[in-house]
Amino acid sequence: MKKQTFIQGAMILLAAGIINRVLGFIPRIALPRVIGAEGVGLYQLSYPFFIVLVTLITGGIPLAIAKLVAEADTGANRYSPQRILQVSLSFTLTLGVLFMFLCIVFAPWVTRYVLTDERVYHTFVSMSPMIAIIAVSAVYRGYFQGKQNMIPSAASSITETIVRIVCVIWFSWLLVPQGIERAAAGAMLGALVGEFAGMLILLWNYGRAKKEQKRTEVQPKSPLQNQDETTGKTPIDSAASQKGLIRRLLAISVPVTAGRLVGSLSYLAETIVTAQSLALAGLSRGLATAQYGALQGMIIPLLLLPGALTSSLATSLVPSLSEASAQGDRALIHKRMHQALRLALVTGAPFSVFMYVLAEPLCLLLYNDASIGNMLKLMAPFALFIYIQPPLQAALQALDRPGKALLNTFIGAVIKISLILLLASRPEFGIIGAVIAICVNSTIVTFLHAGSVRKLLAFRFKLMDWTKTIAGMFIMGAATLLVYEQTVVLFPLWLRLIMASIAGLIVYFIVMGLTRMIDFHDLSRAPIIGSWFNRRLRK
């Protein structure tokens, strides 16, 4: 099984993430045109409850498996990677199947009293089998990430995205004649098929890795040689050992799960509280659902487009920091943190500029609705805090401080829900009150995470990196706006957006290159393009 460096692993996941995010906008653009904003709202309403259940079952499992497998490869624990996989799979799959059946049985009660909209029933039932599928996928993703082999996870996510795109649009289109409730359920069935396809890719990669491992074995091992191939220790397969491994998994995963559960419950509470607050503000149920659907189904996905990078950095960071921590290498930990934060900052900044400067034309082009551009424009300046948050949180989790991440997330969640109640219920704010609350939440949690990392590692953040990046953003924004406005009478909207974006990016990368914020040595280790940069650097 091929192992990648931290940068290579992050770049592989980044490439997959960019592909997924770009492709993911196909249903984001097409679905509102097929089932309307209210249909998108029904499709989105079931997701917060679903995310809570998935987080409860698998929230910390991939990270715990990745951490244990990475430690096993350095001899830092007594369990073999294979044993870690087997025990984790049996534990997680049992929970997944149990919760799947509970969801199906209690679907009428949940949709009526928790989600407060009975029209979500068919979507909720269609969603339930995904719980078991994601439980299996989470275990295998954690295993491959612990081996620092990000290719299977990348291949799985790309396959899942492609299959989901086709099936979401196709199934929802087939069921539109039966009403928006059934059409939203059809979209969820499409997502289910996509998750199943992604799981199959992970299983296929694991089977192939096992065959390769067997081919490399020259001869059978004697009982005295029957040691774990990665640690050199005799594996212990007793019931006591299994219980010990489960306890170790839970010790790592429960605090992480609790932290993510706070975020998921916050998302669920946000859905419920926003709906109730908009009703208090005087909006009808249909209009409130449509506005919430626009925020969560159109604006937030656009804002989180650079999340492809930040999530890939966070995923790659966990085994890398765990390995460095097990070896007591504080200098390597600091180096990895600086790399992750610089990459998140530099690559996220231009997206923030585009979404602020071109908010209304982007929404008009993508969703045929310029009126929702004000939400995007308001959130864009705060997007940088969202982009650097995952690497900070991953560092706390990898270094056995998930409790700090949990506390920070909880504080942010309380503030967010309180602000939604206070602002969204007032007619002069409405849905903009929820937007403000989300921005405040992301800013506070990021600062709290940064403070925790600084205290834990005696880590010094490079404020000059922020200064250079913000300066580049202002210059890029001016160039983007100038090109967009100067071409207003010459070209159609889509071409003006492309030309303005390209001009802005060129200016931005020139500034980042001159200020040495872009490290071409990192790019030389990227997949596909790395060889090209290597040749240029040697000249």
Rosetta blueprint (number, residue, H / E / L):
1 M L
2 K L
3 K L
4 Q L
5 T L
6 F H
7 I H
8 Q H
9 G H
10 A H
11 M H
12 I H
13 L H
14 L H
15 A H
16 A H
17 G H
18 I H
19 I H
20 N H
21 R H
22 V H
23 L H
24 G H
25 F H
26 I H
27 P H
28 R H
29 I H
30 A H
31 L H
32 P H
33 R H
34 V H
35 I H
36 G H
37 A H
38 E H
39 G H
40 V H
41 G H
42 L H
43 Y H
44 Q H
45 L H
46 S H
47 Y H
48 P H
49 F H
50 F H
51 I H
52 V H
53 L H
54 V H
55 T H
56 L H
57 I H
58 T H
59 G L
60 G L
61 I H
62 P H
63 L H
64 A H
65 I H
66 A H
67 K H
68 L H
69 V H
70 A H
71 E H
72 A H
73 D H
74 T L
75 G L
76 A L
77 N L
78 R L
79 Y L
80 S L
81 P H
82 Q H
83 R H
84 I H
85 L H
86 Q H
87 V H
88 S H
89 L H
90 S H
91 F H
92 T H
93 L H
94 T H
95 L H
96 G H
97 V H
98 L H
99 F H
100 M H
101 F H
102 L H
103 C H
104 I H
105 V H
106 F L
107 A H
108 P H
109 W H
110 V H
111 T H
112 R H
113 Y H
114 V H
115 L L
116 T L
117 D L
118 E H
119 R H
120 V H
121 Y H
122 H H
123 T H
124 F H
125 V H
126 S H
127 M H
128 S L
129 P L
130 M H
131 I H
132 A H
133 I H
134 I H
135 A H
136 V H
137 S H
138 A H
139 V H
140 Y H
141 R H
142 G H
143 Y H
144 F H
145 Q H
146 G H
147 K L
148 Q L
149 N L
150 M L
151 I H
152 P H
153 S H
154 A H
155 A H
156 S H
157 S H
158 I H
159 T H
160 E H
161 T H
162 I H
163 V H
164 R H
165 I H
166 V H
167 C H
168 V H
169 I H
170 W H
171 F H
172 S H
173 W H
174 L H
175 L H
176 V H
177 P H
178 Q H
179 G L
180 I H
181 E H
182 R H
183 A H
184 A H
185 A H
186 G H
187 A H
188 M H
189 L H
190 G H
191 A H
192 L H
193 V H
194 G H
195 E H
196 F H
197 A H
198 G H
199 M H
200 L H
201 I H
202 L H
203 L H
204 W H
205 N H
206 Y H
207 G H
208 R H
209 A H
210 K H
211 K H
212 E H
213 Q H
214 K H
215 R H
216 T H
217 E L
218 V L
219 Q L
220 P L
221 K L
222 S L
223 P H
224 L H
225 Q H
226 N L
227 Q L
228 D L
229 E L
230 T L
231 T L
232 G L
233 K L
234 T L
235 P L
236 I L
237 D L
238 S L
239 A H
240 A H
241 S H
242 Q H
243 K H
244 G H
245 L H
246 I H
247 R H
248 R H
249 L H
250 L H
251 A H
252 I H
253 S H
254 V H
255 P H
256 V H
257 T H
258 A H
259 G H
260 R H
261 L H
262 V H
263 G H
264 S H
265 L H
266 S H
267 Y H
268 L H
269 A H
270 E H
271 T H
272 I H
273 V H
274 T H
275 A H
276 Q H
277 S H
278 L H
279 A H
280 L H
281 A L
282 G L
283 L L
284 S L
285 R H
286 G H
287 L H
288 A H
289 T H
290 A H
291 Q H
292 Y H
293 G H
294 A H
295 L H
296 Q H
297 G H
298 M H
299 I H
300 I H
301 P H
302 L H
303 L H
304 L L
305 L L
306 P L
307 G H
308 A H
309 L H
310 T H
311 S H
312 S H
313 L H
314 A H
315 T H
316 S H
317 L H
318 V H
319 P H
320 S H
321 L H
322 S H
323 E H
324 A H
325 S H
326 A H
327 Q L
328 G L
329 D L
330 R H
331 A H
332 L H
333 I H
334 H H
335 K H
336 R H
337 M H
338 H H
339 Q H
340 A H
341 L H
342 R H
343 L H
344 A H
345 L H
346 V H
347 T H
348 G H
349 A H
350 P H
351 F H
352 S H
353 V H
354 F H
355 M H
356 Y H
357 V H
358 L L
359 A H
360 E H
361 P H
362 L H
363 C H
364 L H
365 L H
366 L H
367 Y H
368 N L
369 D L
370 A H
371 S H
372 I H
373 G H
374 N H
375 M H
376 L H
377 K H
378 L H
379 M H
380 A H
381 P H
382 F H
383 A H
384 L H
385 F H
386 I H
387 Y H
388 I H
389 Q H
390 P H
391 P H
392 L H
393 Q H
394 A H
395 A H
396 L H
397 Q H
398 A H
399 L L
400 D L
401 R L
402 P H
403 G H
404 K H
405 A H
406 L H
407 L H
408 N H
409 T H
410 F H
411 I H
412 G H
413 A H
414 V H
415 I H
416 K H
417 I H
418 S H
419 L H
420 I H
421 L H
422 L H
423 L H
424 A L
425 S L
426 R L
427 P L
428 E L
429 F L
430 G L
431 I H
432 I H
433 G H
434 A H
435 V H
436 I H
437 A H
438 I H
439 C H
440 V H
441 N H
442 S H
443 T H
444 I H
445 V H
446 T H
447 F H
448 L H
449 H H
450 A H
451 G H
452 S H
453 V H
454 R H
455 K H
456 L H
457 L H
458 A L
459 F L
460 R L
461 F L
462 K L
463 L H
464 M H
465 D H
466 W H
467 T H
468 K H
469 T H
470 I H
471 A H
472 G H
473 M H
474 F H
475 I H
476 M H
477 G H
478 A H
479 A H
480 T H
481 L H
482 L H
483 V H
484 Y H
485 E H
486 Q H
487 T L
488 V L
489 V L
490 L L
491 F L
492 P L
493 L H
494 W H
495 L H
496 R H
497 L H
498 I H
499 M H
500 A H
501 S H
502 I H
503 A H
504 G H
505 L H
506 I H
507 V H
508 Y H
509 F H
510 I H
511 V H
512 M H
513 G H
514 L H
515 T L
516 R L
517 M L
518 I L
519 D L
520 F H
521 H H
522 D H
523 L H
524 S L
525 R L
526 A L
527 P L
528 I L
529 I L
530 G H
531 S H
532 W H
533 F H
534 N H
535 R H
536 R H
537 L H
538 R H
539 K L
